[in-house]
Amino acid sequence: MKVRQSIKGLIDKIKLGRQATLFDSYLYVVKGFLSIFTGYVLFHNHSVLGNDMISLLFGMMLTLEPVNTVGIKSGFNQIRATVLGGIVTAVLVSLFGLNALTVPLGVALTMYISLKFNWRFVSPVAIFTAIYMTQYIQLDAMGAPSMWITLRLRILALGTGVAIAIFYNYLFSLVFYKGMIRKRIVYIIESLETHLNTYLLEEATGDLASLKADITRLFSDIDLVISHLLDIKKVNRRGSQNENYGEALWELRDFTHYFLDVIMYRMKHKCGVVDLQMLVQFRNLLIEIQKVIENKNSDRSSLKRRYEENLSLNIELDSYLSAMHQSSLAAAKCFLKG
């Protein structure tokens, strides 16, 4: 018995966490392995591409995404950034040679042009390419350094890696990711349940800075799932289930927003603005929603009873609690449709 418990404990330590599982991290690892395996087997002995397996394999890994349209967009952005960094550096080195001034100037100019396009973001791929162009220069047939052959190799290797990644993105999304949005919504609801429990335990102290940070991070998770759903809809416009998921996600986002307002109010005042028992009712409704989604329950009677209980709650209008109430009911209604 002790041996069995020890083995189980070891397995639990090795396993990824539930959150990672709900985000299909095991599939991501498998997809990464298959992509690298494919790229290496096909091209490591190639007369041209074999000279730059780093660009091929690294560009491939940066393009792996759960939704294929996102992967295509990521691959296109990498190629565009590579062209930017490559051309800028190639022109500088061709004009002024390779020296202590042109190396940093190529990177700086690439950064400047990136900021000109988008002042909030400098592409790391563009910077990598600018450095690559000065440190991995290829030789032409005469044995002379050639910036243009170097740029051609970089783009060709990167494009090949992106193509392999897009193939596996498509294959995995076709075979494995049909339940992707469902699992991610389970993650969001579980997170909200945890945060509600934390608030119920710590509301009296008012020490809610950590909870506020957790809730703020949850917004980015919700927005990520919404973006994935929008990309899926571009490919598959049919399916009422996706419509229900979309409506529910926006309602859960609103619920999270109002919950953040509750937390911030309590942090600035001696007492909270909501009845804790009402929050318990909201949490219980979320639990029933989670059961329906996670277990794919066709029997929604338990959720319907909890929905009706919450519907009958007497809550003052024009309050944070009322807003949370309406959002939780609207989210539940999405999954009562079937």
N, C-alpha and C positions, 0 to 999 in steps of 0.2 A: 504493500500500500504506500509506504514512504517513497519507494523508488518511483512508483507511478506518479505520485504527487510531485516529486522532484523533476521528472521528465515533463510533466504538464507545466510546471512553473518555468522551466527552461524554454519550452515552446512559446509560452505566453510572452516571455522577454524577447524572443527572437521575432515574433510576429509584429507586423506593422499595427499601429493603433487603429481604432475603429474609424476615426475621421479619415485616415489615409485609405482605408478599405472602401469607404463610401465614395471616395474620389477615384476609385479604380487604380490605385497606385500599383498593385500587382500587375495589372495589364500593361501599365506604362513601362514597368521594368521589363516585362516579356517583349513588348514591342521594341524597346530600346535594344535588347539583345538581338532580336531577329534582324533589325535594321542594320546594326553594326556587322553582324555575321554576313548578311547579304552583300553589303558594300565591300567588306574585306575580301570575301571569297571571289567576287566578280572582278574586282579592280586592283588588288594589291600587286598583281604582276603586269598590269596594263602598261604599255610603253609610255603613255602620256599621264594618265590619271594616277598611276602608281607613284609618280613623283610628288604628289600632294595629297596623300591620304588624310592628312590632318584637316584640310579644308573640307574634304568630302565627308568625313565622319563627324566632325564637329558641326558643320552646317546641317547635317542630317538630324543630329540630336536636337538642335535648336528649332527644327521644323516639326518635331513630333507633337501633335496636339490631339485632344479627344475628338474634336470636330474637324472634318477634313477641310472645310472652307476656311477655318482659322489657320490651318497648316499651310494652305495655299497662300493666304495673305502674308503669313510669317515668312515663307520662302521667298515671295516676291520682294518683301521689305529687305531681306538679307542681300538679295542680288542687287537691288537698287543701291543699298548702302555700300556694297562692294565696288560697284561701278564708280560711285562718288569718291570713295577713299583711294581706289586704284588709279583713276584718271588724274586726280589732283597730284598724287605722289609721283606718278609716271612723268607728268609734264615737268614737275620741279626737278627731278633727278636727271631727266633728259637734257634740260636746259643748263643746270648748274652742277651736275655731277653728284656723286654720293659723298657727303661730308657731314661734319658735326652740325652744320647749319640746316642743310636740306632735310635731314631726318626729323628733327623736332618741328621744322617749319611745315613739313607735309602733314604731320599729325595736327598741328595747330590750325592750319588752313582747313583741314577736313572738319575739325570741330566747329570752326567758324561758319562754314557753309551749312553744316547740320543745324546749328542754332539759327541760321537765317531762315531755314525752312520751318523749323519748330523750336522756338526758344526754350521750351521745357525739356527737350530731350536731345541727347547726343548719342547716336547709334554706336554701341560698342563694336559692332561688326565693321562699321566704317573705320573706326580707330584701329582695330586689329588689321584690317586690310592695308591701311597706311603704313603700319609698322612692318607687316609682311612684305610689302613691296620693296622695302629697303634691306630686309634681312634674309630674303629667300629668292634673290634674283637668279633668273634662269639664263642660260647661255644659248646663243643662236648657233647655226650650223658652222659658223666660222670660229666659234669659241668665245665670242664677245658677249658681254652682259647685255641683255635685252629686257627693258621694262615692259614692252608690249607683249612679249612671249610670257613674261611673268604674270601679267594681268590676265592674259588669255587662259593660262593654266589655272589661276585662282578662280575665275568665273566658271570655267568648264568643270572643275572639281566640285565647286560649291553647287552648281546647277544639278550635277549628277546626284549628289547627296540629298538635295531638296526633292528631286524626283523620286528617289527611293522612299524617303519619308512620307511623301504624299501618297504613294502606293499603299504603305502600311497604315497610314491614317484612314484611308478609304476602306481597306480590308477590315480593320478592327472596328471602325464605326458601323460597317455593314453587319458584322457578325456579333460583336460583343456589346456595343454601346446603346442598344435599344432601351435599356433600363437606366441609362446614365442620369437623366434628369430626375427620375424618380428617386434614386439613391442620394442625389445631391440635395433634394428637398428634405429628405429624411435627416440629413446632416444639419440643415438649417433649423429645422424644427427641434431637433435634439439640443442644439446650441441654445435656442431660445428657452427651452425647458430648463436647461442648466442655469442660464442667466437669471431666470425668474426665481428659481430655488435659491440662488445666491442672494438675490435682493431680499427675499423673504427672511433669510437668516441674518443678513447684515444691515437691514434697513434701520434698526434701532440705533446702531452706532454712527451711521452717517458716513462711515469710511468706505466709500464706493468708487474710489479713483480707479482701482484695478478693474472693477466691473464695467465702468465707463469705457475704459480702453478696449476691453473685450467686445463690448457692443459695437464700438466704432469699427473694429476690425471686421465684424460680421457683415457690415454693409458691403465691403469689397467682395466678400464671398457670395453674397446674394446677387450683386451686380454681375459677377463672373458667370453664375448659373443662368441669369437672364440673358446675357450675351450669347452663351452656348445655345440656349433655346431659340433665340432669334436666328442664329446660324443654321440650326436644324430645320427651322421653318422655311428657310430659303431653299433648302434641298427637298423637303417633304412638306408641302403646303397643306396636305390633308391630315386629318386626325384630330378629333375633338379632345383627346386626352392632352395633347400639347397645348390646346387653347385653355383647358382647365388649369394646367400647370402654370401657364403664363399669368393668368389672372391671379392664381394663388400666390405666386412669387411676389407680384406687386403688392398684394395685400399684406403679406408677411414683411415686406420691406417697410410699408407704412407702420405696421405694428411695432417693428423694431425702432423706427423713428420716434414714435410716441413713447415707447418704453425708455428710450434715451432721455427724452424730456422729463419723464418721471424721476429718473436717476439724478439728472442735473439739478432739478428742483430740490430734491432731498439733500443734496450736497451743500446747498446754499441756505437751507432753512432748518430749524430745530425739529421739525416733524415733516413727515411725508404728505403728499397731496392725494394719495389713493388709499382705499380700503384694501388691506392685505388679503382679506378673504375673497375679494373680487379677483385679485391676481391668481389666487389658487384655482378659481373657476376657469380662468383663461388658460392656465397651465394644463388643467385636466382636459380641456377641449383640444389643446394641441396634442396631448398624449393620444387621444382618440383618432385625430387626423393622422398621426404618425403610424398608428396600428393599421389603418386602412391602406396607407401608401406602401408601407414596408412589407406587409403580408399579402398585398394585392387582394384584399378582402372584397368579395362581392356582397357580403352581408354588412350593410352599413347601419344596422339598427342601433348599435351602441353609439355610434357617432351621431345618429339622428337624435337619440335621447339626450346626449350631452349638449347638442346644438340647441334643442328646445329648452333645456335648463338655462343655458346662457342667454337665450333669446328673452326669457322671462325675467331676467335680472333687472332690478329697478336702479338705473344709474342716471345721475344728474347729467343733463345735456351740457354741451360746451365745456367739457373738461377733458384732461388727458385720458382719464379712465374711460370716458365715453368713446373717445377716438380709438383706443385700444380695443374696446368692446366691439365696435362696428367692424374693425379690420379683422379681428379673429373670427367673427361670424361670417364675414364675406369669404374668408379663406376656407372655412369649413364647408360653406355652401358649394364651393367649387368641386369638392370631393363627394358631395351628396348627389351630384348630377349623374355619377356613374362613370 
